Amino acid sequence: MELNRFKGQVAVITGGANGIGRACAVRFAEEGANVACLDLAAEANEAAAAECRGLGVDALALSCNVTEPDSLKAAIDAVLARWGRLDILVAAAGIYTGSPLADVSLRQWQRLIDINLTGVFLSNQAVAPILMAQKAGSIINISSMAGKTSWPASAEYSASKSGVIGLTRSVAMELAPFGVTVNAVCPGNTKTDMVRNVAGMIGQRDGMTVDEWLAMRASDCPMKRLAEPWEIAGVVAFLASNDSRYLTGQALEVDGGLVMS
Ligand SMILES: NC(=O)c1ccc[n+]([C@@H]2O[C@H](COP(=O)([O-])OP(=O)(O)OC[C@H]3O[C@@H](n4cnc5c(N)ncnc54)[C@H](O)[C@@H]3O)[C@@H](O)[C@H]2O)c1
């Protein structure tokens, strides 16, 4: 069945240039939404917007640093100038750093928290008044299975992703009376550049090749494989659709059964 659930709506995707964010941008475009990709990776961001336009919708690639309120404001202003509305925010911009606790510098901690947690806070804050005023809309924040469980040498990443879940719950309660839903998605290992870079970094530390490390992660998972980015985007689209209007403040694990909290 071909779905066209978002025709005439506008979806804003932070981190839309690559990986999970890009898969979300494409999914919303496939279902008729106009899409704005907000990212620092200019070339990939242009390519993501072009891919969306190729699906027959309008799309913008906007240079944006989610850690800077002025940069987010300029991007949201550009969205409103172009389409006069905004219906969906997916906050997917994020990075991974991982080191044993003793090696995490304050700078590394603060940079990751700035992007993964403060960036989600700022992007939620930037769109909330618009969604509240129109009394409709959805925010989907990309957390991680690391927000619900953890492993060694991941303090800053896990802390940021648990923080995203707490932030999501509070924003959900504030926006619920306005008919706006706010949820988090907690992906397991998903085939993106991020996970390939992690495989290189941790694999090297643990004496494994990238492929060996990825195979080990797949074998940890009850489904015995990593996720494809479109499998995360499908759940994000569900959370932006009318089928989930009574679902808010949740943090859904999309991880092949790995965490099951
Ligand atoms: N890939 C996985 O296995 C996995 C698992 C769980 C959660 N996640 C989360 O999903 C989200 C997307 O990850 P991905 O795997 O697609 O990674 P990715 O590296 O492929 O994409 C992340 C995007 O975020 C952008 N970005 C980084 N810092 C930014 C900033 N300050 N401002 C604007 N954009 C910025 C990057 O340029 C990039 O395009 C992240 O929040 C990540 O933590 C990923």
The ligand as a Gaussian input file, in Angstrom:
#p B3LYP/6-31G(d) Opt

LIG

0 1
 N       23.785000       4.724000      13.670000
 C       23.447000       4.168000      14.821000
 O       23.729000       2.989000      15.070000
 C       22.677000       4.959000      15.853000
 C       22.137000       4.250000      16.921000
 C       21.414000       4.939000      17.893000
 C       21.229000       6.302000      17.775000
 N       21.776000       6.967000      16.729000
 C       21.549000       8.415000      16.675000
 O       20.910000       8.729000      15.459000
 C       21.248000      10.069000      15.080000
 C       21.755000      10.053000      13.657000
 O       22.940000       9.269000      13.629000
 P       23.509000       8.604000      12.284000
 O       23.954000       7.253000      12.627000
 O       22.570000       8.824000      11.190000
 O       24.845000       9.492000      12.129000
 P       25.474000      10.209000      10.866000
 O       26.847000      10.583000      11.303000
 O       25.314000       9.394000       9.648000
 O       24.560000      11.536000      10.725000
 C       24.570000      12.519000      11.715000
 C       24.374000      13.877000      11.066000
 O       24.368000      14.885000      12.076000
 C       25.052000      16.014000      11.560000
 N       25.535000      16.869000      12.649000
 C       26.500000      16.592000      13.563000
 N       26.686000      17.654000      14.361000
 C       25.816000      18.619000      13.952000
 C       25.538000      19.940000      14.390000
 N       26.202000      20.494000      15.416000
 N       24.571000      20.633000      13.750000
 C       23.898000      20.110000      12.706000
 N       24.137000      18.851000      12.249000
 C       25.088000      18.123000      12.865000
 C       26.190000      15.411000      10.769000
 O       26.754000      16.355000       9.843000
 C       25.511000      14.246000      10.085000
 O       24.971000      14.607000       8.820000
 C       22.268000      10.550000      16.098000
 O       21.634000      11.335000      17.089000
 C       22.804000       9.256000      16.706000
 O       23.303000       9.448000      18.000000
 C       22.494000       6.337000      15.768000

